[in-house]
Amino acid sequence: MSEMSGISEKDWKRALTSILEELGRSQYRKMLELLETIPECQKSGSVKEKMPGIIIQYYGLKESISAINDLMQDIPRNDEKIQNLLRPFVAKLKDEQEKETQGKKRKREEKDEVLKPPFKVLDQQESCTPDKEPNTDVFQSRNRPWKKSICDVKTSGVLETEGISVKVVQKSGLRTYQTKEKVKRFFFYVAVADETGTIKLMVYGKDRDKEIKEDSSYLLRNLIKDDNVFKVTTRSNVSETKSVDVSEELQMEARKLIYPESPIYSVENVKPSADKTVVSVEGTVTEINPVKKIKVEHKRQKIERQDFKLKDDTDSIWICMWDEGATQQCEGLSVGDVIKVSNLRTNLYCGTTTLNSTGFTKIDTVQSVGIQNVRIEIMGIMKANKKETQLEAEVNQRVHTFVAASRLLAKAFGFKLDGGFKDRLLDKIPLSADAEIQGNQIKKITAALKM
């Protein structure tokens, strides 16, 4: 625990937790947007209970008190409930700052008394001589003509014999295309940045998706430019390098290259919108369906689709995530999670509006329920084979679709995993069980004890 002049980090963290609990959903979201020092991945990937620690980690004890005090004015939350929690720490911080100012003033006065003429005056030659080593990065770049900046690349576009050192700020999901021979191939986009600017790259290969990670820095060589698109191909060289320093402003600019933010609509306002309107929505996940393989017109192979239902204060709507890269974003998603889904497109069919994912769709978790231990009642079997079983089960008086490894079900209920496995399950329905679930996946299951 860090303490200074009576300010306890433990006490401040406790008070900050209480402050965040008092904020409504929109107020909490606005606060996160204004906390620009905290990376987006920490904001979207952390539950509300962990945020006080993250705020203190990135701002420090004193700065976090000052920042939260200013933000409560902006939101605004000037009511007594919030201000009573803030006031003791703001007062102590003010005392601390006044003491520091007085201390610095005394030191300056003491220094003025000690310093006496004559002073040594540097001649012109001495004053221009650096008293420390030159910046290594600048020195090296001057002697490496093959090393370019993003600014250079945008101007010249020549990259086949040159390289850039960049930080990966944002990645898209995996996407697919077909070669002339009708072979399925994978690619994804990355937004990268250095000290001079940002650029969007198209990266080929499923292996590269695992290799290239967000917030890591890489030296990229032998890139190509094709139809004004910069590409990382199988012939390109990708190697990890030391961290590239990028300003927060450039990082924000880079993120928008991959996920240009569409306006957030309420579900009530989405439904009457024109077909193919691009929108973003925020709400609570109430249902999740398993991944399906769907035959789509003009596609030779079936593609993946996963649907989930989102509810906000006004209404609820089904969201359809299309293709492997989009369905991967649903992994770990749970009923009860509060999420924001950006850049969806409205789909009007037979008088009903749903939302389809686009190439820019992104799911951000606002608040996660995580892994849950629940009592379930298995009510129906949708599909069952030796690998997995899709079932309908009641949880908290609502029916949801779950997926479980068939071996877990067989072990839990004492069935043989053979050709008659599905029939034996159906014969015993309803089946009560205690289960550990994450999203629509049953991780563990044991038959409930009969009373």
C-alpha positions in Angstrom: 0.0 0.0 0.0 1.3 3.5 -0.9 0.8 6.3 1.6 1.8 9.9 1.5 0.9 12.8 3.9 -2.1 10.9 5.2 -3.4 9.8 1.8 -3.9 6.0 1.8 -4.0 4.2 -1.5 -6.2 1.5 0.1 -8.7 4.1 1.4 -8.8 5.9 -2.0 -9.3 2.7 -3.9 -12.2 1.8 -1.6 -13.8 5.3 -2.1 -13.2 5.1 -5.9 -15.0 1.8 -6.0 -18.0 3.3 -4.3 -17.9 6.3 -6.7 -18.0 4.0 -9.7 -20.8 2.0 -8.3 -22.9 5.2 -8.1 -22.4 5.9 -11.8 -25.1 5.0 -14.3 -24.2 3.0 -17.4 -23.9 6.1 -19.7 -22.0 8.0 -17.0 -19.6 5.2 -16.5 -19.0 4.9 -20.3 -18.4 8.7 -20.6 -15.9 8.5 -17.7 -14.0 5.7 -19.5 -13.9 7.7 -22.7 -12.4 10.7 -20.9 -9.7 8.6 -19.2 -7.5 8.8 -22.2 -4.3 7.6 -20.5 -5.8 4.1 -20.0 -5.4 1.9 -23.2 -8.7 0.9 -24.9 -7.9 -2.8 -24.3 -7.9 -2.2 -20.5 -11.2 -0.3 -20.7 -13.1 -2.9 -22.8 -11.5 -6.0 -21.4 -11.9 -5.3 -17.6 -14.9 -5.6 -15.4 -16.1 -2.6 -13.4 -14.8 -4.0 -10.1 -11.2 -3.9 -11.4 -11.3 -0.4 -12.8 -10.3 1.4 -9.6 -7.0 -0.5 -9.5 -6.5 0.2 -13.3 -7.1 3.9 -12.9 -4.6 4.2 -10.0 -2.1 2.0 -11.9 -2.1 4.3 -15.0 -2.6 7.7 -13.3 -0.9 7.2 -10.0 -2.3 8.1 -6.6 -2.3 11.9 -6.8 -3.2 12.2 -10.4 -6.1 9.7 -10.2 -7.7 11.8 -7.4 -7.3 15.0 -9.4 -8.5 13.3 -12.6 -11.7 11.8 -11.0 -12.5 15.1 -9.3 -12.4 16.9 -12.7 -14.4 14.1 -14.5 -17.2 14.3 -11.9 -17.6 17.9 -12.8 -17.7 17.0 -16.6 -20.2 14.1 -16.4 -21.6 15.9 -14.2 -22.0 14.2 -10.8 -21.8 17.1 -8.3 -24.4 15.6 -6.0 -23.6 15.1 -2.3 -23.3 11.4 -2.5 -20.3 11.6 -4.9 -18.8 14.7 -3.5 -18.8 13.3 0.1 -16.7 10.4 -1.1 -14.3 12.7 -3.0 -14.0 15.6 -0.7 -11.6 14.2 2.0 -9.1 13.1 -0.7 -9.3 16.3 -2.7 -8.6 18.3 0.5 -5.6 16.2 1.5 -4.3 16.4 -2.1 -4.6 20.2 -1.9 -2.6 20.3 1.4 0.0 18.1 -0.2 0.4 20.3 -3.2 0.7 23.5 -1.0 3.4 21.8 1.0 5.3 20.9 -2.1 5.1 24.5 -3.4 6.4 25.9 -0.2 9.2 23.3 -0.1 10.3 24.2 -3.6 10.2 27.9 -2.8 12.5 27.4 0.2 15.0 25.3 -1.8 15.2 28.1 -4.5 15.9 30.7 -1.8 18.6 28.5 -0.2 20.1 27.9 -3.7 20.2 31.7 -4.4 22.1 32.3 -1.2 24.7 29.6 -2.0 25.4 30.7 -5.6 27.8 33.6 -5.8 29.7 35.1 -8.8 31.8 34.8 -10.7 29.9 32.3 -12.9 31.6 30.5 -15.7 30.3 31.7 -19.1 30.5 29.1 -21.8 31.9 30.2 -25.1 29.9 29.4 -28.3 31.9 26.2 -29.0 31.3 24.8 -25.4 27.6 25.6 -25.4 26.9 23.6 -28.6 28.7 20.6 -27.3 26.2 18.0 -26.0 26.8 16.8 -22.4 25.4 13.4 -23.2 25.3 10.8 -25.9 23.1 11.6 -29.0 19.8 9.8 -29.4 20.7 6.3 -30.5 17.5 5.8 -32.6 18.1 9.0 -34.5 21.8 8.1 -35.1 20.9 4.6 -36.3 18.2 5.8 -38.7 20.6 8.2 -40.4 22.9 5.3 -41.1 20.3 2.9 -42.2 18.9 4.1 -45.5 16.7 1.0 -45.8 14.8 1.9 -42.6 11.8 4.1 -43.4 9.1 5.8 -41.3 5.4 5.6 -42.0 5.6 9.2 -43.2 8.2 8.1 -45.8 6.1 5.1 -46.9 3.0 7.2 -47.5 5.1 9.6 -49.6 7.2 7.1 -51.6 5.3 3.8 -51.3 8.5 1.8 -52.0 8.7 -1.0 -49.5 10.0 -4.1 -51.4 13.6 -3.4 -50.4 13.0 -1.4 -47.3 11.5 -1.8 -43.8 9.5 -0.1 -41.1 9.4 -0.5 -37.4 5.8 -0.1 -36.1 3.5 -0.8 -33.2 0.4 -2.9 -33.9 -2.5 -0.8 -32.4 -5.5 -2.6 -33.7 -6.3 -5.9 -35.6 -9.4 -6.9 -37.4 -10.9 -10.4 -37.2 -9.9 -13.1 -39.7 -11.5 -12.8 -43.1 -11.6 -15.1 -46.1 -11.4 -14.9 -49.9 -11.2 -17.4 -52.7 -8.4 -17.9 -55.2 -8.9 -18.3 -58.9 -8.8 -22.0 -58.2 -11.7 -21.6 -55.7 -9.4 -22.3 -52.7 -10.3 -20.7 -49.4 -7.6 -18.4 -48.0 -7.4 -16.1 -44.9 -6.4 -12.5 -44.4 -6.8 -9.7 -41.8 -6.1 -6.0 -41.4 -3.8 -4.3 -38.9 -3.5 -0.6 -38.1 0.1 0.2 -37.2 1.7 3.4 -36.1 5.1 4.9 -35.3 6.2 8.4 -34.2 5.3 9.9 -37.6 1.9 8.5 -38.5 -0.5 5.6 -39.0 -1.2 3.2 -41.8 -3.5 0.2 -42.5 -1.9 -3.0 -43.7 -3.5 -6.1 -45.3 -1.9 -9.3 -43.9 -2.2 -12.7 -45.6 -2.3 -16.0 -43.8 -4.0 -17.7 -40.8 -0.6 -18.3 -39.2 0.3 -14.6 -39.2 -2.9 -13.9 -37.3 -1.4 -15.9 -34.3 2.0 -14.4 -34.9 1.1 -10.7 -35.0 -0.4 -9.4 -31.7 -1.9 -6.1 -30.7 0.3 -3.7 -28.6 3.5 -5.5 -29.8 6.1 -3.9 -32.1 7.5 -5.4 -35.3 10.1 -4.8 -38.0 8.3 -5.4 -41.3 10.3 -5.8 -44.6 9.5 -6.7 -48.2 6.0 -5.4 -48.2 4.2 -4.6 -51.4 1.8 -1.9 -52.5 -1.0 -3.1 -54.7 -3.8 -0.8 -55.9 -2.9 1.7 -53.1 -3.1 -1.1 -50.5 0.0 -2.0 -48.5 0.2 -5.7 -48.0 2.1 -8.2 -45.8 2.4 -11.3 -48.0 4.0 -14.8 -47.4 7.2 -13.4 -48.8 7.3 -10.5 -46.3 9.6 -10.6 -43.3 8.0 -10.0 -39.9 10.2 -9.9 -36.7 9.5 -8.6 -33.2 11.5 -5.6 -32.2 11.8 -3.2 -29.3 8.8 -1.2 -28.3 7.9 1.7 -30.7 6.8 4.8 -28.8 3.4 6.0 -30.2 1.4 8.9 -28.9 -2.2 8.3 -27.6 -3.5 10.6 -30.3 -1.9 8.5 -33.1 -3.1 5.3 -31.4 -6.7 6.6 -31.5 -6.3 7.6 -35.2 -5.0 4.1 -35.9 -7.9 2.3 -34.3 -10.3 4.2 -36.5 -8.6 2.8 -39.6 -9.9 -0.7 -38.6 -13.1 0.1 -36.8 -14.5 3.5 -37.9 -17.1 4.2 -35.2 -20.8 4.3 -36.3 -23.4 6.1 -34.2 -24.8 4.2 -31.2 -28.6 3.7 -31.5 -31.1 2.4 -29.1 -32.8 -0.8 -30.3 -36.1 1.0 -30.4 -34.6 3.4 -33.0 -32.7 0.7 -34.9 -35.9 -1.3 -35.9 -37.6 1.4 -38.0 -34.2 2.3 -39.7 -33.8 1.8 -43.5 -32.4 -1.5 -44.7 -28.6 -1.7 -44.6 -28.2 1.3 -42.2 -24.8 1.1 -40.4 -25.3 1.3 -36.6 -23.7 0.5 -33.2 -25.7 -0.8 -30.3 -25.1 -1.4 -26.6 -27.0 -3.7 -24.2 -27.1 -7.0 -22.3 -26.8 -10.4 -23.9 -30.0 -12.4 -23.2 -29.6 -15.4 -25.6 -26.7 -17.1 -27.5 -27.1 -19.7 -30.2 -24.4 -22.2 -31.2 -22.2 -21.6 -34.3 -23.9 -22.9 -37.5 -22.7 -23.6 -41.0 -24.9 -21.8 -43.5 -25.2 -22.1 -47.2 -25.1 -18.6 -48.7 -25.9 -17.6 -52.3 -22.9 -17.1 -54.5 -20.6 -19.0 -52.1 -19.5 -22.5 -52.9 -18.7 -23.4 -49.3 -20.9 -23.0 -46.2 -19.8 -20.1 -43.9 -20.1 -19.8 -40.1 -22.8 -17.9 -38.4 -23.6 -17.3 -34.8 -26.6 -15.4 -33.5 -27.2 -13.7 -30.1 -29.9 -11.5 -28.7 -29.2 -8.1 -27.3 -31.5 -6.1 -25.0 -31.3 -2.5 -23.9 -33.7 -0.3 -22.0 -36.0 0.1 -25.0 -36.2 -3.3 -26.8 -34.3 -6.4 -27.9 -32.9 -7.5 -31.3 -31.1 -10.5 -32.8 -27.5 -9.9 -34.0 -26.0 -12.3 -36.6 -22.2 -12.6 -36.8 -21.1 -13.9 -40.2 -17.9 -15.7 -41.1 -15.1 -17.2 -39.0 -13.5 -13.9 -38.0 -16.8 -12.5 -36.7 -17.9 -15.7 -34.8 -14.5 -15.8 -33.0 -15.4 -12.5 -31.3 -18.3 -14.3 -29.7 -16.0 -16.8 -27.9 -16.4 -16.4 -24.2 -19.5 -14.2 -24.6 -22.0 -15.0 -21.8 -25.7 -14.4 -21.2 -25.7 -11.4 -18.8 -22.7 -9.7 -20.4 -23.1 -6.0 -21.1 -21.4 -5.3 -24.5 -21.1 -2.7 -27.2 -21.3 -3.9 -30.8 -19.9 -1.5 -33.4 -20.6 -1.2 -37.1 -23.5 -3.5 -37.7 -25.8 -3.3 -40.7 -29.6 -3.5 -40.4 -31.3 -6.3 -42.3 -35.0 -6.1 -43.0 -36.7 -9.4 -43.9 -40.4 -10.2 -43.9 -41.1 -7.2 -41.7 -38.5 -8.1 -39.0 -35.3 -6.2 -38.5 -32.1 -8.0 -37.4 -28.5 -6.8 -37.4 -25.7 -8.4 -39.5 -22.0 -8.1 -38.9 -19.8 -6.3 -41.4 -16.1 -6.4 -42.0 -15.7 -3.7 -39.4 -17.9 -5.1 -36.7 -16.3 -5.2 -33.2 -17.6 -6.5 -29.9 -16.4 -4.6 -26.8 -17.2 -6.0 -23.3 -18.4 -3.3 -21.0 -19.2 -5.6 -18.1 -18.6 -9.4 -18.0 -20.4 -12.0 -15.9 -17.6 -14.5 -16.6 -17.9 -18.2 -15.7 -21.1 -19.1 -13.8 -22.1 -22.0 -11.7 -25.8 -22.7 -12.2 -28.5 -25.4 -11.8 -29.9 -26.4 -15.3 -32.8 -28.5 -16.4 -32.2 -30.2 -19.8 -35.4 -30.0 -21.7 -34.5 -30.9 -25.3 -31.7 -32.2 -27.6 -31.1 -30.3 -30.8 -28.2 -32.4 -32.1 -26.0 -35.1 -30.7 -23.0 -37.0 -31.9 -19.9 -38.5 -30.2 -18.1 -35.2 -30.2 -20.7 -32.7 -28.9 -24.3 -32.2 -28.0 -26.5 -29.1 -28.6 -29.2 -29.0 -26.0 -32.0 -26.7 -24.7 -31.9 -26.2 -21.0 -33.8 -24.0 -18.5 -31.7 -21.7 -16.3 -33.4 -19.3 -13.9 -36.8 -19.9 -15.5 -35.6 -19.1 -19.0 -34.7 -21.6 -21.8 -31.2 -21.3 -23.4 -29.3 -23.2 -26.0 -26.0 -24.8 -24.8 -23.2 -26.8 -26.3 -21.5 -29.6 -24.3 -18.9 -32.2 -25.0 -20.8 -35.5 -25.3 -18.3 -37.3 -23.1 -19.1 -34.9 -20.2 -22.8 -35.6 -20.5 -22.3 -39.4 -20.8 -20.1 -39.3 -17.7 -22.5 -37.1 -15.7 -25.5 -39.3 -16.3 -23.9 -42.7 -16.6 -24.6 -43.3 -20.3 -22.6 -45.1 -22.8 -21.2 -42.9 -25.6 -22.4 -45.0 -28.5 -25.1 -44.9 -31.2 -27.9 -45.0 -28.7 -26.6 -42.1 -26.7 -29.1 -39.5 -27.9 -32.1 -41.8 -27.4 -31.0 -42.5 -23.8 -30.8 -38.8 -23.1 -34.2 -38.2 -24.6 -35.7 -41.0 -22.6 -34.5 -39.4 -19.3 -35.6 -35.8 -20.0 -36.0 -33.6 -18.0 -32.5 -34.0 -16.6 -31.4 -31.8 -13.7 -27.7 -31.0 -13.3 -25.2 -28.6 -11.7 -23.1 -27.0 -14.5 -20.3 -24.5 -14.9 -21.0 -22.4 -18.0 -19.2 -19.8 -20.0 -21.2 -18.2 -22.7 -23.2 -21.0 -24.3 -20.5 -23.6 -23.5 -21.0 -26.1 -20.7 -17.5 -26.6 -19.2 -18.4 -29.0 -16.3 -21.5 -30.8 -15.4 -22.7 -33.3 -12.7 -26.1 -34.8 -12.3 -28.1 -33.1 -9.6 -28.8 -35.2 -6.5 -32.4 -36.4 -6.4 -34.4 -35.3 -3.3 
